[in-house]
Amino acid sequence: MLKNKKKIKRPGWDEYFINIAKAVSARATCLRRKYGAVITKDNMIVSTGYNGAPSGMKDCFEAGRCTRKELLIPHGERYELCHSVHAEANAIIRASVHELKGATIYISGANDGIGECHSEPCMMCKRIILNSKIARVVYSDGNGSFHVINPKKWLKKRV
């Protein structure tokens, strides 16, 4: 029997997958912010995605420019002018309906060379997540931690 057996600290599942989402964000082709998303079910990865131009379209790296940056549009506004597909949407469209139902999506992002950023999904992605039947959303808070949300809490009664 080992007397000096040291307990090895392993990350929990949420920490493990949020870190994978952070790694996925390195593939993003946005000049402003890089986001990565990982969808899991039963602690197994079913899909990943990062923000970038649609297939067959020149991305911002290749073009060497960002329309929203050129127009001085603040973060979180006027997404219709952006040429990228969001990380959450890319991950969702690559998964099947049965993989999405009851799944968890992990989202992590990084600012333009500054470091981790708050990665709560935008309203468009919230609607896509709700429609996909994903049960949990875990996103980085920009300070080395993360939030866990039941997306149904985003629903508000319409008057």
N, C-alpha and C positions, 0 to 999 in steps of 0.2 A: 504494500500500500504506500502511495506517495504522500509524504508528510507536507512537503512544501508545494503542493499543487496550487498553482496560481489560476485564478478564475479569469478566463479570457473574455473581454468585453466585446460582444458582437453587436452590430447595429440592429435595431428593430427593423421590421419590414418597411415601415413608412420612411425611415431614415435611409435605408438601403435603396429603395426605389426612387426617392427624391434625388439622391446622388447620381443615380443612373440617368434621370431626366436632365440633370445638370450636364452630364457628359454628352448626352444627345444634343444639347443646345449648341455644342461646339461645331456641329454640321450646318447651322443656320447660315443663310446668305444675306441677312439683313445688315445694313451698315449702321443701324442705330441700336438695336437690341437683338439679342439672340435668345430664343426660347426653345426648350425641349419638352416633350410630353411622352410619358410612358403609361400605357394602359395595362393593368394586370387583372387577372381573375384567379382566385385561389392561390395567390402568391406566385403566379407564373406570368411572365410577360407575354401579352398577346399582340401588342402593336407599339410602335414608337413613331414619333413625328417631330419635325422641327420646322420653324418658319422659313419659308423660302418661296421663290417664284414657282408658278405652276409648271408642270412638265412641259418641256419644249419651248419655254419662254426664257429669255435672257434674265438672269437674276441681277440684283443690285451690284454684286461684286463684279460681274462681267460688264455691266453697263457703266460701272464706276460712278454711279450717282443714285441718290434717293430723292424721289419727288417730294415726299413729305418734309424731308430735311431742307431741301432747296426752298420750299415755300414757308419754312419756319413754323410748321404746324406742331404744336405741343404733343407730347406723348398722351395717348388715350383719345385723341380727336381725329376726325376725318379719315377713318380707316378705309373708306371707299376709294381714296386716292393711292393707297398702298398697293404695290404689285405682288406682295407676298400672301401666301396662304398661311394662316396661323398654325402653330404647332399642334394645338388641340384638334383642329379640323383635320390636319394631315394624319394624325394618329387614328382618329375615328373613322375616316374613310378607308383605312387599310385594315380594319377589323370587321369581323362578321357580326350580324345582329345578335346571335346567341353569345358571342364573346363579350359584347358590350353590356348586355343586360346584367345588372348587379355588379359590374366591374368597378375598379378604382382607377382614376386618372391622376397622375402625378405631373406637376408642371413646375419647371424651374427656369429662371431667366437670368441674363447678365446684361448690364449696361455696356455701352460702347467703351470697352476697355477699363471701366471703373470698378466692376465687381458685380456681385449678386444683386438682383433687384426684386422688388415686390412683384409677384407673378400671378395675382388673382386674375382669372379669366375676364375678358371684356364681355359686354352684354351680348354680342353676337355669338361668342363661344359658349356663354352660359346657356343660351337657347339651344345650341347644337348639343351640348352635354345633356341637358334635360331631355331633349328629343331622343337621344341615343339610349336612354334608360340607365346610364352610369349611376351607380349608387353612392359613390364617395369621390370627393375631390380633395386632393392634397396639394397645396401650392406653397412655394417658398415665400418667406416674408421679407426677404432682402437683408435680414440680420442674422443669418445662419440658422434660423429655425423655420418652422412651417406651420400652416393652418390646415385643419381637417374640417371639411364642410359636407353636410348632406345637401346636395343640390336642390332638393325639394324646398329648402328654406329660402331659395331665391324666388319661389313663386309668390306672387302677391295677388290678392283678390282684385278683380277688376270691378269697378263701380258702374 
